[in-house]
Amino acid sequence: IVGLALRSSNADLDGGAFFEFVLPFIILHQGYALKKKNFFRYLWYIVLFGVMGTLITFVSISGVAFLASRLPVPLALVREGGQALRLTPSECMKLAAVLSAADEVATMGLIPEHRHPKLSAILFGEGVVNDAVSILLFRAVAGGVASNEDQLDAAVGPALEDDKATHAARVAADWSADLFSAIFINFLGLLGAAVGIGCGIGLCVSLLLKCNPGLRNEPVRQTAIVLLGGYLSFSLSEAFGASGILAVFFCGITMNHYGWHSLGEEARTSTQVTFGTLSAVSEAYCFAAMGLSLHNFSGLLEGLPMVIVLFAALMGARFLTVYSLLSLQSWCKRPWGGLDQQREGDAEEATPLVSSSSSSSNGTHVLAPMNA
């Protein structure tokens, strides 16, 4: 609503400002406010759905998008000016990486955390890992395609840039083993760099707070140090070409784990309130940007069939991900996270206490757990 109101005043929300000054504070709050106990307790579920589920969704949408864009011209789902458009495999993979990111905020709002703590912890952790993997996939695909195109340009030469044979060679190169190996290498490189920078900056900030106990009486300075430390990890990671979003997330986790005990009581409260406020304002900015950009869509009806197909593919991929991975996890029955053992553990925690048939000498009943 705010975005639509700003439209009448010809306001414009810069996309660069969103990625540089809005998104980092949202991710920093997620990492800093993460409940580590539940996160690591259900880590097997979180990794299973956050990593494997995202990869399954990515592969499914990539395949559907590529096949849908290769339909005959009369049945083409993507058109521009009446002409059929063909998506290259690299474009399909970039599109799939973007659509693989799920929004857990709406889901979390429908599930009371106090009534379903396990489900809430799994959904939140899966959402965080899902966003991280989606960002890594997009950057890995973009980097792998760029390096692959450079090699192809060097091989075919600039004189054949518009030749149909060269275009066919580019499409074939998109499915080459070199591209997938480049994507995998970029994925591991971006993940390692982001984790290293984020954890390194977080440890440095924690050490700074620990070595300066006099700062415990200055909550404003301690809050500023933690906030600027998180943004430093984002800026440094982006400067080195890694993922700043992942870096600031791991930095928030590290500072919460190691630097929390070095903060004063007022600083602990102020960091939580400040980061939560910045995150809420940043999310409001996101919705305002979406409302402001509604009038920028053109040719919506021409691409509507493709949108419907991708929406159906996304729903099918999510359905396949949840039920197939749960079935696989239940079948494996891993001792550190098997579904049956998790249910047994939850049943033991929820075992009611009933009065036993025996009573003590003073006539009071002794409470004992009811066994099956």
C-alpha positions in Angstrom: 0.0 0.0 0.0 2.8 2.4 0.8 4.5 1.5 -2.5 1.4 2.3 -4.4 1.0 5.6 -2.6 4.7 6.5 -3.4 3.9 5.7 -7.0 1.8 8.9 -7.3 4.7 11.0 -6.1 7.1 9.5 -8.8 9.3 8.0 -6.0 11.8 5.3 -6.9 13.3 2.7 -4.6 16.8 1.8 -5.8 17.5 -1.9 -6.1 21.2 -1.3 -5.3 20.2 0.3 -2.0 18.1 -2.7 -1.2 21.0 -5.2 -1.5 23.5 -2.9 0.1 21.6 -1.4 3.0 18.4 -3.3 3.6 18.9 -7.0 3.1 22.1 -7.3 5.3 20.2 -6.1 8.4 17.4 -8.7 7.8 20.0 -11.5 7.6 22.0 -10.2 10.5 19.0 -10.3 12.7 18.2 -13.8 11.6 21.7 -15.0 12.5 22.0 -13.0 15.7 18.6 -14.0 17.0 18.9 -17.7 16.0 17.9 -20.2 18.7 21.0 -22.4 18.5 19.6 -25.1 20.7 16.7 -26.0 18.5 18.7 -25.3 15.4 21.4 -27.9 16.2 18.9 -30.3 17.8 17.0 -30.6 14.5 20.1 -30.0 12.3 19.5 -33.2 10.3 16.0 -32.1 9.2 17.2 -28.6 8.5 20.1 -29.8 6.3 18.0 -32.4 4.6 15.3 -29.9 3.5 17.4 -26.8 3.2 20.2 -28.4 1.0 18.8 -31.5 -0.6 15.3 -30.0 -0.9 16.6 -26.8 -2.6 18.7 -28.8 -5.0 15.7 -31.0 -6.0 13.6 -27.9 -6.6 16.4 -26.3 -8.5 16.8 -29.3 -10.9 13.1 -29.8 -11.3 12.3 -26.1 -12.2 15.4 -26.0 -14.5 14.2 -29.0 -16.5 10.6 -27.8 -16.7 11.6 -24.3 -17.7 13.9 -25.6 -20.5 11.3 -28.0 -21.9 8.5 -25.4 -21.7 10.6 -22.9 -23.7 11.4 -25.5 -26.4 7.8 -26.1 -27.4 6.9 -25.6 -31.1 6.3 -22.0 -32.1 2.4 -22.2 -32.1 2.5 -23.5 -28.5 5.3 -21.3 -27.3 4.7 -20.2 -23.7 7.1 -17.3 -23.7 6.5 -14.5 -26.3 7.7 -11.0 -26.8 6.0 -8.9 -29.4 4.3 -12.0 -30.8 7.7 -13.8 -31.3 8.5 -17.0 -29.5 11.5 -16.7 -27.0 13.9 -19.6 -26.3 15.5 -19.7 -22.9 19.0 -21.0 -22.8 19.9 -23.7 -20.2 21.9 -21.1 -18.2 18.9 -18.8 -18.1 16.7 -21.6 -17.0 19.1 -22.4 -14.2 19.3 -18.8 -13.0 15.5 -18.7 -13.0 15.3 -21.9 -11.1 17.8 -20.6 -8.5 15.7 -17.6 -7.9 12.4 -19.6 -7.6 14.0 -22.2 -5.3 14.2 -19.6 -2.5 11.1 -20.1 -0.2 9.7 -17.4 2.1 9.3 -18.9 5.6 7.9 -15.6 7.1 4.4 -16.3 5.9 4.5 -19.9 7.1 5.9 -19.0 10.5 3.1 -16.5 11.0 0.5 -19.3 10.7 2.2 -21.7 13.1 2.3 -20.7 16.8 5.8 -21.3 18.1 4.7 -22.2 21.6 2.4 -24.9 20.4 4.7 -26.4 17.7 8.3 -25.6 18.8 9.8 -28.5 16.8 8.0 -27.6 13.5 8.8 -23.9 14.0 12.5 -24.6 14.6 12.7 -26.8 11.5 10.8 -24.3 9.3 12.9 -21.4 10.4 16.2 -23.3 10.0 15.2 -24.7 6.6 14.2 -21.2 5.4 17.6 -19.7 6.4 19.6 -22.6 4.8 17.3 -22.5 1.8 17.9 -18.8 1.2 21.7 -19.4 1.6 21.8 -22.3 -0.9 19.6 -20.4 -3.4 22.0 -17.4 -3.3 25.0 -19.7 -3.7 23.3 -21.5 -6.7 22.6 -18.3 -8.5 26.1 -16.9 -8.0 27.7 -20.2 -8.9 25.6 -20.5 -12.1 26.4 -16.9 -13.0 30.1 -17.3 -12.4 30.2 -20.7 -14.2 28.4 -19.4 -17.2 30.6 -16.3 -17.4 33.8 -18.4 -17.4 32.4 -20.9 -19.8 31.4 -18.1 -22.2 34.8 -16.6 -22.1 36.3 -19.9 -23.1 33.8 -20.2 -25.9 34.5 -16.7 -27.2 38.2 -17.5 -27.3 37.5 -20.7 -29.2 35.0 -19.4 -31.9 36.4 -15.9 -32.2 34.4 -12.6 -32.3 33.7 -12.9 -36.0 31.1 -15.6 -35.5 29.3 -13.9 -32.7 25.9 -13.7 -34.5 26.3 -16.9 -36.4 23.6 -19.6 -35.9 26.3 -22.3 -35.5 27.8 -20.2 -32.7 24.5 -19.9 -31.0 24.0 -23.7 -31.2 27.5 -24.1 -29.8 26.6 -21.8 -26.8 23.5 -23.9 -26.1 25.5 -27.1 -26.2 28.2 -25.5 -24.0 25.5 -24.8 -21.4 25.0 -28.5 -20.9 28.7 -29.3 -21.0 30.6 -31.0 -18.1 32.9 -28.0 -17.9 29.9 -25.8 -17.0 28.7 -28.1 -14.2 32.2 -28.5 -12.8 32.6 -24.7 -12.8 29.3 -24.3 -11.0 30.3 -26.9 -8.4 33.7 -25.3 -7.9 32.1 -21.8 -7.6 29.5 -23.1 -5.2 32.2 -24.5 -2.8 34.4 -21.5 -3.2 31.6 -19.0 -2.4 30.4 -21.1 0.6 33.9 -21.4 2.0 34.8 -17.8 1.6 31.5 -16.6 3.1 31.8 -18.9 6.1 35.4 -18.0 6.7 34.9 -14.2 6.4 31.7 -14.2 8.5 33.1 -16.4 11.3 36.4 -14.6 11.3 34.9 -11.1 11.7 32.5 -12.5 14.3 35.4 -13.9 16.3 37.4 -10.6 16.0 34.4 -8.6 17.3 33.9 -11.1 20.2 37.6 -10.9 21.1 37.4 -7.1 21.0 34.5 -7.1 23.4 36.1 -9.6 25.7 39.5 -7.7 25.9 37.7 -4.4 26.7 35.6 -5.1 29.8 35.2 -1.4 30.4 32.8 -1.3 27.5 30.2 -3.2 29.5 29.1 0.1 31.0 28.7 1.6 27.6 25.8 -0.1 25.8 25.6 2.3 22.9 29.2 1.6 21.9 28.8 -2.2 22.3 25.7 -2.1 20.2 27.5 -0.1 17.6 30.5 -2.4 17.6 28.3 -5.5 17.0 26.2 -3.8 14.3 29.2 -2.4 12.4 31.0 -5.8 12.8 28.1 -7.5 11.0 28.1 -5.0 8.2 31.9 -5.2 7.9 31.6 -8.9 7.2 29.0 -8.2 4.5 31.2 -5.4 2.8 34.4 -7.4 3.0 32.8 -10.5 1.6 31.3 -8.5 -1.3 34.7 -6.9 -1.9 36.3 -10.3 -2.4 33.5 -11.5 -4.7 31.9 -13.9 -2.2 28.3 -13.9 -0.8 27.9 -11.0 1.7 24.5 -12.4 2.7 26.0 -15.7 3.9 28.9 -13.9 5.6 26.7 -11.6 7.6 24.5 -14.6 8.6 27.4 -16.6 10.0 28.9 -13.5 11.5 25.6 -13.0 13.5 25.7 -16.6 14.7 29.3 -16.3 15.8 28.8 -13.0 17.6 25.8 -14.3 19.4 27.6 -17.4 20.5 31.0 -15.9 21.5 30.3 -12.2 22.1 27.0 -12.4 23.9 28.7 -13.1 27.3 30.9 -10.1 27.0 28.0 -7.7 26.6 26.4 -5.8 29.5 22.8 -6.3 30.4 21.7 -3.2 28.7 23.7 -4.0 25.6 22.2 -7.4 25.3 18.7 -5.9 25.3 19.7 -3.0 23.0 21.3 -5.3 20.4 18.2 -7.5 20.3 15.8 -4.5 20.1 18.0 -2.6 17.6 18.5 -5.5 15.2 14.8 -6.5 15.4 13.7 -2.9 14.6 16.1 -2.6 11.7 14.9 -6.0 10.4 11.2 -5.0 10.6 11.9 -1.6 8.9 13.9 -3.4 6.2 11.1 -5.9 5.6 8.6 -3.0 5.3 10.9 -1.5 2.7 10.7 -4.7 0.7 7.0 -4.7 0.6 7.0 -1.0 -0.3 9.3 -1.8 -3.2 7.0 -4.5 -4.5 4.1 -2.2 -4.4 6.0 0.5 -6.2 7.2 -1.9 -8.9 3.7 -3.2 -9.8 3.3 -0.6 -12.6 6.6 -1.6 -14.2 5.3 -5.0 -15.5 4.6 -4.9 -19.3 3.5 -7.8 -21.5 2.2 -9.8 -18.5 -0.4 -11.6 -20.6 2.3 -12.8 -23.1 4.2 -14.5 -20.3 1.2 -15.7 -18.3 1.2 -19.3 -19.6 4.9 -19.7 -18.6 4.1 -18.2 -15.2 1.3 -20.8 -14.7 3.6 -23.7 -15.8 6.4 -22.6 -13.5 4.0 -22.1 -10.6 2.7 -25.7 -11.1 6.2 -27.0 -11.4 7.2 -25.2 -8.2 4.3 -26.6 -6.3 5.1 -30.1 -7.6 8.7 -29.8 -6.7 7.9 -28.7 -3.2 5.5 -31.6 -2.8 8.1 -34.0 -4.1 10.8 -32.6 -1.9 8.8 -32.9 1.4 7.3 -36.3 0.9 10.3 -37.9 -0.8 12.8 -36.7 1.7 10.6 -37.6 4.6 10.1 -41.1 3.2 13.9 -41.4 2.6 14.7 -40.2 6.1 12.2 -42.6 7.7 13.5 -45.5 5.6 17.2 -44.8 6.5 16.4 -44.6 10.3 19.6 -42.8 11.0 20.5 -43.0 14.7 21.2 -39.3 15.0 17.9 -38.1 13.4 15.7 -41.0 12.4 12.0 -40.2 12.2 11.0 -43.1 14.4 13.6 -42.3 17.0 12.6 -38.6 17.0 9.0 -39.6 17.6 10.0 -41.9 20.4 12.1 -39.1 21.9 9.2 -36.7 21.6 6.9 -39.3 23.2 9.2 -39.8 26.1 9.3 -36.0 26.7 5.5 -35.8 26.6 5.0 -38.9 28.9 2.3 -37.9 31.4 2.8 -38.4 35.1 0.1 -40.4 36.8 -0.3 -41.5 40.4 0.9 -45.0 41.1 -1.1 -47.6 42.9 1.3 -47.5 45.8 1.2 -44.7 48.4 3.7 -43.5 50.8 3.4 -44.0 54.5 1.7 -40.6 55.1 -1.0 -41.4 52.6 0.2 -39.2 49.7 0.5 -40.7 46.2 3.8 -41.1 44.5 4.0 -39.7 41.0 5.5 -42.1 38.4 5.6 -42.1 34.6 3.1 -44.3 32.9 4.9 -47.0 30.9 3.3 -48.7 27.9 
